[in-house]
Amino acid sequence: MSLDLSATTPDLLPGTPCWVELATPDEAAAQNFYSGLFGWTFQDKPDPATGRYTLVNLAGLPAGGMYRAGAGQAPGWTLHLCVHNTATAAEWVEHLGGRTTLGPVDIPGRGSILHVVDPSGVPVVLWQPASSWNFGFGSPGMFAGAELNTHDGPTSDGFFCRLFGYSSMQIGAEGLDYAEWRLEQQPVLHRYVMGTEYQATAQPHWMVYFEVEPAVGTDALAVRAEQLGGRVVAPPFDTPFGRTAVLADPGGGTFSVIDHSNPIDGWGRAEVDDPYTD
């Protein structure tokens, strides 16, 4: 997993990841877990969409958000992608076979958001950020990238590449359907067609990655996650992007951590029991 936002910051191109947020059944447990794992601090804000919203901060920069999951809502991380206009984006989503589930909703001082689902069932938030947009990424404990895990690669490729003008390049090894989506030749997202490690009923979802401090390492961070009440979903494994592990917080929110300083040649992907298979 690799991401370079330097070419699109601060003037974000549509389709650029610009925020991540966690829906969790227990905010106190989640805050205790992530503060111990990454050193995050938290600040509550009123929010017209969720009632109350918690901003995540690290080293003086916003690193994401979290809120209490609603009744019947599955816990997990959601990706936000930048758009210039949420109203126009809503029209394009419908035109391309997706559907809107919330919004557009104006957030005072933060812009406008639109919750949508692509034709294959993948949820994503489209955000028209305010001029004061700020989001930490690329440093330890911060956003490092995301991949869309789906059963239907062509449908997701068609929807997102037409919506944002991504170019798509297949980079997976033989038998691995793994594509890289690019804006102006810069990789911004990846798309993976779920293999046999997933059950056929597994729901499409985003896998959000956070950067590992090389001095700590992925293996030690996975151990720390278990000590903090989380779970190791996929033990540390090597990839061409860096050493990676898939973890779950105490509320069931699944995410990945990656040490970009430790890549290898070739592919390795652990076959694991994934929480989305329930």
N, C-alpha and C positions, 0 to 999 in steps of 0.2 A: 504494500500500500504506500503510495507516494502522492504528495500534493505540494504544489508550489503556487502560492497565492500572490507572490511578489509582483507578477506582471499585471495583476488586476486589483491592486490595492493602492490608494483608497477608492479609486473610481471603479467599483465592482461591475464586472460584466454580468448580464443576466445568465443564470445557470451556475454561478459561483457559490459554493457553500459559504454561508455567512452566519450560521448559528446552529447550536445543538441544544436540545432540552430533554429532560427526563420526566416522564410520568411515573410516579411511584406511590404505592399504597401507604408508605410510612416515611414522611419527610425527615423525621428526627433520626431514624435508623440510617437513611440514605446519607444525611449530612455527616453523621458520625463515621460512616464507612469511607466516603470520598475525602473527607478532611484528613483521615488517617492514611489514605492511599496516595493522594496527590497534594495534600496541603491546601485544599480549597477552603475559602471562607464564603459566608453567605449573607445576603441582604434581602429582606422581604420588601416587595412592592405591590401596590394594588394593581389589578389587571382586569379589564372588562371581559375577557374571554374565560378566565379561570377563577376569578374572584381575588385570589392572592397568588403571587408569583415570586419565586425566590431566584435572585440573580446569583450566579456563581462567579467568584473572583479568585484570581491567582496572580501574585506579583503585581498587583495594582491594575490588572486588566480583566475585563469580563471574559469568562471562559465558557459561558453557557447559562442554562437556567434549569429549574426544576419546579414541579408543582404536584399537588396531590391528585392521583388518578381518580377519575370519576367512577361511579358505580358501573360495573361491567367492563371498564376499560382495562386492557392488558397493560402491565408495566413495560417500560422500554424507552429507548432513546429515539428521538425523531430528528431528522435533518431538515434544516431550512436552506432554501436556495433563493438567491437574489433575483428579483424582477424589478423592472423600472416602473410598472404600473399594475397593481393587483386586479383592477377591474378589467383591463385588457387581457391580463393573463387568464382570468376566469373564462372569458369568451374563448380563448384559444384552447384551454383545457377541454371544454365541452366539444369544441370543433374536432379535436383530435381523439375523441372517444373516452376521455377521462370524465370525472365528475367532481364537483365541489361539495365539501361536507361542512364548511364553515367559512363565512366571510364573503367579501372582504370585511375585516374588522380593523378600525383605526385604534392604535395604541398611543396615547398621548406621549409625545417626545420620542417615540421609537418607530413610528411609521405605520404601515398597514400590513396585515397578514391575511393569507388565504390558505385554508386547509383543503387539499385535493387528494384524490386517489387515481392512479393511472389505470389504463384498461386491464392490466393484469392483476390489479388489487394492491398495488404498492402505495401506501400513504406517504405524503410529503407536504411540508409547509412552504409556501411561496411567500417571500417577505420583500416588501418595498421599504428598505430601511431609511430612517431619517438621516439627515446630513451628519448627525453626531454619531453615526454607526462606529462601533469599536468592538473588536473581537480578537482575543488572543489565540494564536495558533502556532504550531511548529516547535514550541518549547516544551520541556518535560511537564507533564500534567495537563497539557492543552490539546486541543483538537489536532489530529494528524492526518485525517482523511476519512473517507467513507466508501462503502461498496453497497450496491443494491443486490440483494439475494432474491432471486426470482425463479419460477419454474418456466417462464416464457421469455427467453432472451430477445427474440425478434420483436415481440410486442413492446417490451420496455424500451429497447433500442429505438424503435420507430417513434414512440411517443416522446421520449425525452430529447432525442436528437432533433426532431422537428420542432419541439417547443423552444429549445435553447440554441439550436444550431451547432450542437456538438458534432464533432467527427468521431467515429468509433473505430477502434483498431483491436483486432483479436490478438491477445498476448498470451493466452493460456497454452500450456503444453498439450501434446496429443491427448485427446479424451477429456480435456478440461476447458469448458466454455467460459472463458474469462476475458472480458473486453475492457478496454481503457477508453473513457470518454474525454475528449480534449476540446479546449477553447483556445483559438489562436495558437495552436501547436503545444499548448501547455496542458498536461494531464490534470484533470480536476476531480474525476470520480471514476469508480470501477463498477463493473456489472458482472455478477457471477450467477450462472445457472446451477441451482442446487443439485448436488449429486446424490449418490447412494447413502451418504452419511445423514441425509435428511429423509424423513418419511414423506410419502406422496401428499399427505395432508398438511405439511408444514406451510405456514402462512408466509407470503412474501414480506420482506422486511429489509431495513437498512442496518448495516453493521457499521457502527461508529468506532473509530480508532482514536486512542490517545497516546501521546508520545511518552516514551520511557526515558528516564535519565540513564545514560550509558553507564555511569558509575554504579548505579543500582542494578540494572539489568532486568530483563523480562522474567527470568526464573525467580529471582528474589521478590519481585513485585507480585507474582502469582502467589507465592507463599504468604506474603503480607495480606493479600486479599482474603485468603482463607482465615488468617488470624483475626481479621476484622469482621468476620461473620459472613463473608461472601463465599463464592464457589468457583472452582476452576472448571469451566465447561470443556475447554480443550487445552491440555497441558502445552507448555511452550514448544513451538516448532519453528523450523527455519524456512524462510521464503526469500525470493529474490529482492524483496523490499526491506527485510530485516527480521529479527527474531520476534515472534508474535505469540500471544496467548489470548484465548477467549475466556472472559470472566463474567460472572454474574454478581450483582450486588445483593444485599439481604432481601430486597423486595422483588427480586426476579429480573431486574433490568440487565440485559446482556450487552456487553461491549467488548472491544478488543484493545489490547495494548501492544505497542510495537517499538522496538529499538532499531531505528533506522541506521545506526552506526554499525550494525552487524548483519549485512545482507549476505546471501549465498547465491551461487549459480544453480539453476534448476528449480524444481517445484517440490514442495512438501506440504501436504494438507492432512491434518489429523481427522480420523473418523470418530465422531464424538456423539454423545447424547446431547441434543440441542434442545433448549427450552421451548423453541417454537414448534417442536414436533408434537406437543400436547394437543 
